[in-house]
Amino acid sequence: MRHPGRWVAAAIVVLLSAALIASIATNPRFEWSIVGDYFFSTRVLDGLVITLELTVVSMAIGIALGIVLAVMRLSPNPLVSVASWVYVWFFRATPVLVQILFWSNISALYPRLSLGIPFGPQLTDFSANDVITPFAAGVLALGLNEAAYMAEIVRAGILSVEEGQVEAAQSLGMTRLQTMRRIVLPQAMRVIIPPTGNETISMLKTTSLVSVIAVTELLYSVQLIYAVNFQTIPLLIVASIWYLIFTTVLSIGQYYVERRFSHRGSRDLPETPFQRIRRNLFSFRHATVEPSGGSGGSG
């Protein structure tokens, strides 16, 4: 069947894309030469490293604490369940930017922090300013905030596992913790992995918010540079390209992790994009090369 509407839509998309690319490439105000000069600048790369460190550490805290909160939320103990709910409610109800600012000013509430037994003797104490540095404040804010969202993601994954499997594990004498670790969580990964990948990509971009407390991550690094040379647009383009590169890398990694966990039983793994391209290419070749038939007619 002919589909003229598809061809018209494709032509419009190609035309608009070509016009956009031509405008970006030919507009001298983008100043691509300056973008190239600062793309591998030491200050930019140092800021990129801090961005990646913030992403990795904050996600590690968020995932670990989120699993604990999800298990607490599903606990039959009402006090434990309510405590988890209150945590999730509080950190989801307040903006992450406010939390970053709060942790950066925690010394106003607690000038000195101590370790010890609650309502008992203190083992040691130290200055809050010495411990809660801007980087630590950013990690705490991002990690604790992420834990609230990961708790709901993990809880949804746990609830997706059939209750009958939990009952079967308990009938075999497995404890609740053993059932969760050996039966429930491995099966829940199919539901947990996709949103966790999205949260990781989102975290990479959310780290830019810690620029408000002078953490020299990627965005703040380019801000310091264009505050001196006034090349605002080229430096923002540099930061955007680096975000695009690492977001793409994380997206590819997420695809292959999802592909791995979607494989169950005898079901084949879904094709990768490269496998689909190769299959379509070979199909196109086979379709264009037709066997020659006899040309003689009946007399």
C-alpha positions in Angstrom: 0.0 0.0 0.0 1.1 3.5 -0.7 1.4 5.9 2.2 1.8 9.5 0.8 1.3 11.0 4.2 4.3 9.3 5.6 6.5 10.6 2.7 5.2 14.1 3.2 5.9 14.0 6.9 9.4 12.6 6.3 10.1 15.3 3.8 9.0 18.0 6.3 11.2 16.5 9.0 14.2 16.3 6.7 13.6 19.9 5.5 13.3 21.3 9.1 16.3 19.3 10.3 18.4 20.6 7.4 17.4 24.2 8.1 18.2 23.8 11.8 21.6 22.2 11.2 22.4 24.9 8.6 21.4 27.7 11.0 23.5 26.3 13.8 26.5 25.7 11.6 26.5 29.1 9.8 25.4 31.4 12.7 28.7 33.1 13.7 27.2 34.0 17.1 27.6 30.3 18.2 31.4 30.9 18.0 32.3 27.2 17.5 36.0 28.0 17.5 35.7 29.1 21.2 33.7 26.0 21.9 36.6 23.9 20.5 39.2 25.9 22.5 37.5 25.2 25.8 36.0 21.8 25.2 39.0 20.0 26.6 40.0 22.7 29.0 41.5 21.5 32.3 39.0 23.4 34.3 36.1 22.0 32.3 37.4 18.4 32.6 38.0 18.8 36.3 34.4 20.0 36.7 33.3 17.0 34.6 35.1 14.6 37.0 33.3 16.2 40.0 30.0 15.8 38.2 30.6 12.1 37.6 31.7 11.7 41.2 28.6 13.4 42.5 26.4 11.2 40.2 28.1 7.9 41.3 28.2 8.6 45.0 24.7 10.1 45.2 23.1 7.2 43.2 25.0 4.6 45.4 23.5 6.3 48.5 20.1 6.6 46.9 19.9 2.9 45.8 21.3 1.4 49.0 19.0 3.6 51.3 16.1 3.2 48.9 16.2 -0.6 49.2 16.2 -0.3 53.0 13.3 2.1 52.9 11.3 -0.1 50.6 11.7 -3.1 52.8 10.8 -1.0 55.8 7.7 0.3 54.0 6.5 -3.3 53.5 7.3 -4.3 57.0 4.4 -5.7 59.1 5.7 -3.5 62.0 3.6 -0.3 61.8 6.2 1.9 63.4 8.8 0.8 60.9 6.4 1.2 58.0 5.3 4.7 59.1 8.9 5.8 59.6 9.7 4.9 56.0 6.5 6.6 54.7 7.3 9.8 56.6 10.9 9.8 55.1 9.6 9.3 51.5 6.9 11.9 52.1 9.3 14.6 53.4 12.0 14.3 50.8 9.6 14.1 47.9 7.6 17.0 49.1 10.5 19.5 49.3 12.5 20.7 46.3 16.0 19.2 46.0 17.4 22.7 45.6 16.0 23.7 49.0 17.6 20.5 50.5 21.0 21.4 48.9 20.8 24.9 50.5 19.7 23.4 53.8 22.6 21.0 54.0 25.1 23.6 53.0 23.9 25.7 56.0 23.5 22.9 58.5 26.2 24.4 60.8 23.7 27.2 61.6 21.6 24.6 63.4 24.3 22.2 64.6 27.7 24.0 64.9 29.2 20.8 66.2 28.2 17.2 65.4 28.8 14.2 67.7 28.9 10.5 67.6 27.7 8.4 70.6 24.7 6.7 72.2 21.4 8.6 72.0 20.7 10.2 75.4 24.0 8.6 76.6 27.7 9.3 76.5 29.3 10.9 73.4 32.3 9.2 71.8 33.5 12.1 69.8 32.4 15.4 68.4 33.7 17.6 65.5 32.9 20.9 63.7 30.1 20.7 61.2 31.9 23.1 58.8 34.9 20.7 58.8 32.8 17.7 57.9 29.9 19.1 55.8 31.9 20.6 53.0 30.1 21.9 49.9 30.8 18.6 48.1 29.5 16.6 51.1 26.4 18.8 51.4 25.7 18.2 47.7 26.1 14.4 48.1 23.9 14.3 51.2 21.2 16.3 49.5 21.2 14.4 46.3 21.6 11.0 47.8 19.0 11.4 50.5 16.5 12.9 48.0 17.2 10.1 45.5 16.6 7.5 48.2 13.0 8.6 48.5 12.3 8.0 44.8 14.3 4.7 44.8 12.3 3.5 47.7 9.1 3.8 45.7 10.7 2.2 42.6 12.0 -0.8 44.6 8.7 -1.1 46.4 6.9 -1.3 43.1 9.3 -4.0 41.9 8.8 -6.0 45.1 5.0 -5.8 44.8 5.2 -7.0 41.2 6.4 -10.5 42.4 3.6 -12.9 43.0 2.6 -13.4 46.6 2.5 -17.2 46.0 6.3 -17.3 45.6 6.8 -15.6 49.0 4.4 -18.0 50.6 6.2 -20.9 49.0 9.6 -19.6 50.3 8.2 -19.2 53.8 6.7 -22.7 53.7 10.3 -24.0 53.1 11.4 -22.3 56.3 13.1 -19.3 54.8 13.1 -16.1 56.9 11.6 -12.9 55.6 15.0 -11.5 54.9 16.2 -14.6 53.1 13.0 -14.6 51.0 13.5 -10.9 50.1 17.2 -11.4 49.2 17.0 -14.7 47.3 13.5 -14.8 45.8 11.8 -11.4 45.6 14.6 -9.0 44.7 16.1 -11.0 41.9 12.7 -11.2 40.1 11.9 -7.6 40.9 15.0 -6.4 39.0 13.0 -6.5 35.7 10.7 -3.8 37.1 13.4 -1.9 39.1 16.1 -1.6 36.4 14.4 0.7 33.8 13.3 3.5 36.2 16.7 3.2 38.0 18.4 3.9 34.7 16.2 6.9 34.2 17.0 8.2 37.7 20.7 7.8 37.0 20.4 9.9 33.9 18.4 12.4 35.7 20.9 12.5 38.6 23.7 13.4 36.1 21.8 16.5 35.2 20.5 17.3 38.7 24.1 17.6 39.9 24.2 21.0 38.2 22.1 22.3 41.0 25.0 22.1 43.5 26.5 25.0 41.6 24.4 27.3 43.9 26.7 26.2 46.8 29.9 26.8 44.8 30.8 23.1 44.1 33.0 23.3 41.0 31.1 20.7 39.0 30.7 21.0 35.2 28.2 23.9 35.1 29.9 26.0 37.8 33.2 25.5 36.1 32.0 27.0 32.9 30.3 29.7 34.8 33.6 30.7 36.4 35.2 30.8 33.0 32.6 32.9 31.2 32.4 35.3 34.2 35.9 36.3 33.2 35.9 36.2 29.4 32.1 36.9 28.9 31.8 34.1 26.4 28.5 32.9 27.9 26.9 31.0 25.0 30.0 29.1 23.8 30.8 27.9 27.4 27.2 26.8 27.9 27.4 24.9 24.7 30.5 23.1 26.0 28.7 22.1 29.1 25.6 21.0 27.1 27.7 18.8 24.8 29.4 17.1 27.7 26.0 16.4 29.3 24.8 15.0 26.0 27.8 12.7 25.6 27.5 11.1 29.1 23.7 11.0 28.9 24.0 9.0 25.7 26.6 6.7 27.2 24.3 6.1 30.2 21.3 5.5 27.9 23.2 2.9 25.9 24.3 1.2 29.2 20.7 1.2 30.4 19.5 -0.4 27.2 21.9 -3.3 27.5 21.2 -3.8 31.2 17.5 -3.9 30.5 18.1 -6.3 27.7 20.1 -8.6 30.0 17.4 -8.6 32.8 14.5 -9.1 30.3 16.0 -12.5 29.3 14.0 -15.2 31.1 13.7 -18.9 30.4 13.9 -19.9 26.7 12.9 -16.5 25.4 15.5 -15.0 23.0 17.2 -11.8 23.9 15.8 -8.8 22.0 17.8 -7.6 19.1 20.2 -4.7 19.6 19.9 -1.6 17.3 23.0 -2.8 15.4 21.5 -6.2 14.9 18.3 -4.7 13.6 20.2 -2.4 11.2 22.2 -5.4 9.9 19.0 -7.5 9.5 17.2 -4.8 7.6 20.2 -4.2 5.4 20.5 -7.8 4.4 16.7 -8.0 3.9 16.9 -4.9 1.6 19.7 -6.6 -0.4 17.8 -9.8 -0.7 14.7 -7.9 -1.8 16.6 -5.9 -4.5 18.4 -8.9 -6.0 15.7 -11.0 -7.6 16.3 -14.3 -9.4 16.1 -14.0 -13.2 13.3 -16.1 -14.6 12.7 -17.5 -18.1 11.7 -15.0 -20.7 10.3 -17.4 -23.3 6.5 -17.2 -23.9 4.1 -19.9 -24.9 3.7 -20.2 -28.7 
